[in-house]
């Protein structure tokens, strides 16, 4: 998808350029989604290699997709609930993340009506803000 930054807009040229830049970013990220996702996984595994959770599966610093898939099981929220509860109770050690937990998000609820806690880090807030900033250019 080519983006023409010379598109006319009632918002004027600066707004058009900002929209075009956002659309170019989306195009770059989605054109090679597989390699982008592989890089993101590698970054996450590298940054968190010394967490209690990842050490449990003996990745030994491996940050590739194949190692991740072969050593870590598919899990549910309930599998992580004890670790999440420890964090919620104030344990600041590197349990699930090497970065400090900055906040907890909560789900809107489950079929049983119970909300789930989702620990997040500051960088996740930055990613959410980026995502929100891309909504309007797409909608426009």
Phi, psi and omega per residue, in radians:
X1 nan 1.995 3.113
X2 -1.502 2.447 3.128
X3 -1.977 2.151 3.139
X4 -1.672 1.949 -3.095
X5 -1.285 -0.090 3.122
X6 -1.607 0.230 3.118
X7 -1.089 2.367 3.116
X8 -1.397 2.587 -3.111
X9 -2.643 2.529 3.050
X10 -1.144 -0.256 3.122
X11 -1.423 -0.222 3.123
X12 1.607 2.942 -3.073
X13 -0.998 -0.752 -3.134
X14 -1.053 -0.722 3.137
X15 -1.154 -0.703 3.118
X16 -1.066 -0.736 -3.134
X17 -1.158 -0.675 3.110
X18 -1.115 -0.750 3.101
X19 -1.109 -0.791 -3.140
X20 -1.065 -0.724 3.127
X21 -1.096 -0.755 3.119
X22 -1.095 -0.742 -3.140
X23 -1.178 -0.627 3.063
X24 -1.112 -0.711 3.104
X25 -1.071 -0.808 3.112
X26 -1.042 -0.757 3.133
X27 -1.068 -0.771 3.129
X28 -1.078 -0.751 -3.083
X29 -1.251 -0.519 -3.088
X30 -1.679 -0.334 3.135
X31 -1.081 -0.711 -3.125
X32 -2.148 0.961 -3.037
X33 -1.001 -0.680 -3.110
X34 -1.080 -0.831 -3.123
X35 -1.217 -0.584 3.085
X36 -1.131 -0.793 3.133
X37 -1.124 -0.666 3.120
X38 -1.131 -0.690 3.110
X39 -1.166 -0.722 3.124
X40 -1.100 -0.782 3.098
X41 -1.048 -0.789 3.135
X42 -1.051 -0.759 3.118
X43 -1.082 -0.771 -3.132
X44 -1.100 -0.798 -3.125
X45 -1.154 -0.667 3.117
X46 -1.151 -0.856 -3.109
X47 -1.114 -0.537 -3.034
X48 -1.918 0.312 -3.043
X49 -1.046 -0.474 -3.097
X50 -1.715 0.204 3.099
X51 -1.262 2.696 3.115
X52 -0.972 -0.747 -3.081
X53 -1.117 -0.882 -3.100
X54 -1.238 -0.589 3.087
X55 -1.072 -0.571 3.131
X56 -0.992 -0.522 -3.087
X57 -1.744 0.136 3.030
X58 0.888 0.904 3.031
X59 -1.235 -0.438 3.125
X60 0.923 0.729 3.094
X61 1.474 -0.087 3.111
X62 -1.107 2.414 -3.110
X63 -2.269 0.335 -3.132
X64 -1.683 2.762 -3.091
X65 -1.029 -0.771 -3.094
X66 -1.092 -0.755 3.097
X67 -1.099 -0.780 3.133
X68 -1.016 -0.862 -3.103
X69 -1.148 -0.592 -3.088
X70 -1.429 -0.399 -3.038
X71 -1.866 -0.421 -3.123
X72 -1.863 2.286 -3.140
X73 -1.371 2.816 2.959
X74 -1.287 2.307 -3.049
X75 -2.245 2.992 3.062
X76 -1.996 3.006 3.071
X77 -1.008 -0.721 -3.109
X78 -1.051 -0.559 3.091
X79 -1.118 -0.558 -3.120
X80 -1.660 -0.144 -3.042
X81 -0.964 -0.712 3.107
X82 -1.072 -0.709 3.111
X83 -1.169 -0.738 3.133
X84 -1.097 -0.710 3.130
X85 -1.140 -0.681 3.074
X86 -1.024 -0.787 3.133
X87 -1.107 -0.797 3.140
X88 -1.078 -0.530 3.130
X89 -1.436 0.020 3.029
X90 1.903 -0.015 3.105
X91 -1.171 2.061 -3.075
X92 -1.750 0.130 3.127
X93 -1.259 2.891 -3.098
X94 -1.349 1.418 -3.087
X95 -1.488 -1.072 -3.137
X96 -1.922 -0.344 -3.072
X97 -2.468 2.466 3.059
X98 -1.302 -0.357 3.121
X99 -1.580 2.625 3.102
X100 -1.109 2.469 3.059
X101 -1.287 2.148 -3.069
X102 -1.668 -0.432 -3.136
X103 -2.895 2.910 3.017
X104 -2.023 2.268 2.962
X105 -1.644 2.756 3.063
X106 -2.168 2.530 3.080
X107 -1.268 2.916 3.105
X108 -1.359 -0.113 3.103
X109 2.213 2.939 3.141
X110 -2.081 -3.097 3.114
X111 -1.066 -0.477 3.090
X112 -1.475 -0.063 3.106
X113 1.493 0.014 -3.107
X114 -1.607 2.315 3.107
X115 -1.346 2.607 3.097
X116 -1.897 2.409 3.072
X117 -1.491 2.364 3.104
X118 -2.193 1.810 3.140
X119 -1.191 2.422 3.121
X120 -2.310 2.842 3.120
X121 -2.019 2.896 -3.100
X122 -0.985 -0.696 -3.128
X123 -1.069 -0.521 3.094
X124 -1.201 -0.668 3.062
X125 -1.057 -0.744 3.103
X126 -1.063 -0.718 3.114
X127 -1.142 -0.694 3.115
X128 -1.132 -0.699 3.115
X129 -1.114 -0.688 3.086
X130 -1.091 -0.795 3.131
X131 -1.030 -0.811 3.129
X132 -1.085 -0.622 -3.140
X133 -1.190 -0.325 -3.139
X134 -1.601 -0.161 -3.104
X135 -1.133 -0.852 -3.080
X136 -1.138 -0.769 3.097
X137 -1.006 -0.651 3.119
X138 -1.205 -0.770 -3.132
X139 -1.136 -0.645 3.122
X140 -1.198 nan nan
